[in-house]
Amino acid sequence: MNQLEKFGEIHTFIFDVDGVLTNNEILITEQGELLRKMNVRDGLALKYAVQQGYNLCIITGGRSEGVRKRLEGLGITDIFSGQSEKTAAFEAYIKAHDLDPNGILYMGDDLPDYPVMRKVGLPTCPRNAAPEIIDIAEYISPYNGGEGCARDVIEKVLRLHGKWIEA
């Protein structure tokens, strides 16, 4: 199966947060708050994928209430935070929704994503992912984390299914 066919088989998106939906940087205020930057165009694509009926899940090692609120505001309900080992969350998610892993696109950027990326039909990553992740990704976005890589893969799938937003 070629790469385009694999994008056409996708029914579920799973994303990491830091380094994928953010630019992999954390700003720390004098009060100790951790601030992250997310891409608005990624957000539009995430929201639209949910509206079009795709399964969308977040599995992240971070524990940010701000990130959770942002993702919930986009319509994402399956959010697993504080997951230093992501496989258990992945297994629970696919079991709860009775999903075939071959139809899942996972986008990760660093070593904690590696085990789950080995279990999905289409492992993907941003351009600036860790070398070990780039080695196993079947698609490497031309965009960095937090700079449109999520929109890139969502748009590809939705266009193939004839569900992308038309101007």
N, C-alpha and C positions, 0 to 999 in steps of 0.2 A: 504494500500500500504506500503510495507516495504521500508527501507532506500535505498537499492540497486535499487529498481524500481524507486524511486524518483530521484536518480542521473541519471538514464537512460532517464527521461523525460525532462531534462534540455536543453534549447535552448539559454538561456541568462544568463550571469554572471554579477552581480553588486558588486563592491567592494568599501569599504571605503579605505582611504589611511592611516592616522596615526593610528598605532596599528594593521593594517592588512597588508598593503603593506610596511610599515616601522615597525621598532622595538619599536615604541611608545616613542622614545626619540628624543628630538630636541637639537642640539648643537647650541650655540649662539656665534658668533664671536664677537670680540671687536668692530667691525663696526656695529653690530646689525643684521647681516645676520643670518637667521635660516637655519640650515643644517639638512637634514634627510638622513638616510641610507636605501637603498632598496636592496632586494635580487635579484641577477642576475638570479637565477633559476626560481624565480617567474616571472621575466621579460620574459624569454624564453617561459614559459607556456602561459603567456598573449598574446605574439606575435603569438604563434602558434595557439591559440584559434581563434584569429582574422583571421589568414590566412585560417583556416578551415571553416570559415563562421559563427561562433557563434557571437551573439550579445554580446558586452562587453561595460559596462558603469562604470564610476567612479562617486561616489557622496561623496564629502568630505567637511568638514567644513573649511579646510585650504585653503590658497590662495598662493601657492608657484609656481612661474614661472618655477623654476627648475623641480619640480615634473610634471608640465604640459608638459614641453618639453620632459622629459623622457617618459611619457605615450604616447604622440603623436609620438615619435620615435619608439614606439612599435606597432604603427598602430591604437591606440585607438582614436576615434574621439568624442565620447560622454563623455565629462568630465564636470561635474557640480561642480565648486569649490565655496567656501564661503557659503556653505549651512548649516547654523546652525540648520535649521529645514529641514530635508531631504525629507519629504513626498511630497511636491510640485514638487521637481525635479523628484522624482520617478514617480509620476502621469503623468508629462509632457513627460517623456521618454517612458513610456509604451503606452501612447496615440499616440505619434509621430510615433512609430514603430508598432502599432497595436499588442501588445504582450499580451499573456495570462499570468497573474502573477503566475499561477500554474507551468509554465515551467521555472521560474526564480530562480536561486540560488543567494542569497545575503549573503555576508560575512561582518560582522561588529564586533566591539569589545567593544563598550561602549554605554552609554545611548542615545546619539543622533541617533544611529542605530535602537533602539528598535521599533519605530513605523513602519518603513519600513519592518523590519524583520517579523512583524506580518501579512504582506500583501503578502508574497511570498510563493511559493510552497516548497522551501527548504532553511530555514534560517540556516546559518552556522556561526562558529566563530573560531578564533584561540584558542589554549589551554589556553593562559593567558588573555582571555577576562574578562570583569567585571562579577561578579556573576549573575547580572540580565540578562545579555546576554546569559551566559551559561545556565541559567534556561529555556530560550525559544528556544535555538538552537536545531535543530534536528540532527545536526552533529557537533561535536567538533573535529577540527583537532588535531592531536598529535603534531603539530608544533606551535610555538609561532608566533605572528605577526612579519613580516619582516624576518622570518626564514624558509620560505617554505610553509606556510599555503595556499597561493593562488595556488601554483603549485599542492599541494595535492588535492584540490577539482577539479581543471581543469583537471588534469591527470585522476582522477577517471571517470569523465564524458566522456572524449575523449576515454579512453580505452573501456568503455562500448559501445560506438558508433563505435568502430573499427577505430578511427581516430588519435590515439596517435602515436608519432614518433617511428618508428621501427629502431633499430640500424642496 
